[in-house]
């Protein structure tokens, strides 16, 4: 549903505000997938403020598997930020010196890290 899509900077407070907007919808979502773990932390805060039980009433998934995700028990998509940065720098340097055309696509492996913020829908 279009009303479920929220876009903005990767800020915890903005994500918290946007999550409250989602929870106020006539048919609120039962799960929220965030572009970053920082945004997911904001959604978890909003869920707590709204009295929603995670994961019983709302599942939350982040992306990156940064250190705070482990402390929060956040289910997330883990990626090697070091490898992603290394690959980005390699592509940039090759483009700057003109030795190689940028690749059409590079894939950095990811894995789902299941913790305590996801469950089957209610």
N, C-alpha and C positions, 0 to 999 in steps of 0.2 A: 504494500500500500504506500502510496506517495507520502502520506502524512507521517509514516514511520521513518522516513529518511531525514536525517539531520546532518548538516554540513557546517564545518567551521574549523577554526584553529585547534590544534591539539592541546587544549587547556582543560584541566580538571573541573574548574568552576563553570565553564561554559557547558561542558558535558553534563554536569549536575543540573543546570538550568534546563537544558534541552530534555533531559530525562524526565524532569517534572512535567514538561509539556506533553511528553508521550504518555505518562501515567494519567494525565487529565483527559485523555481522549475517551470517547464513548466506548470504544473497544481497544483498550491498551494492549500493547504487545506482551507476550509471555516470555520473550527472549530479546536481548539486545546484544548485537555484535558490534564491537568498537574497533576503530582503525588503530588504536594504541592502547596500551595498558593504562596510561595516564587518564585517557578518557573513560576507560572502564572503571577506574577508581572513583571518578565523579559520578558515574551511574550507580555504583554501589552505595555511595553516600546518599544519593537521592532516594534510592530504594529504602534505605534505613529511615530516612526522614519521612517517607510516605507510609511507613509501617508495612512494607512488602517483605515477605520472607524470601530470602535467596538461599537455595535454589527452588524451594517449594512453590513459590508463586511467580518467580522471575529468574530466568537463567541469564547470566552475563558472561561474555567472552571478550577477552582483549587480544592484543597483537603485539608481539616483540619478546615477551617473557623477560622483562626487565626485573631487577631484584625485588622490587616492591610486590610484584605479582605473587611471588612465593609467600611473602608475609601475609598477603590478603587472602591466600587460598584461591586465587583467581585462575580459572580455566583460561588458557591463552594459546595463541599460535606462536611457537618459539622459532626464532630465526637467529642465525649468527650475525649480530650487528657488526662484529669485526670483519667477517667475510664480506658482508654487504658493502661496508665502507671501503674495504680493500679493492673489491671489484669495481666500485664506482670510481675510485681514484685511478685505477688502471685504465678504464675506459676514457676518462677525462684526459689523462696524460697522452694516450694514443691519439686522441682527437686533436689535442693542442699541437703535437709535433707533426701531424699529418701522415704518420707512418701507417695508420690503419683506419679504415672507415669504422664508425661505431657499429657494433653488432645490432642486428634487428631485435634480438632478445637474448637475455641471459637469465638463467633460473638459479636462485639460491634455495637450497633445500630448506623446508620448514617441517615442523612436526607439531601435532596437537598435544598440548600438555594439559591433561584433564586433572582438575583439582576439585574444589568444593562449591563452585558457583554455577554448575550446570546440572540439570536433571531432565527427565522426560517432561513434556508439557503437562500442566495440571488438567 
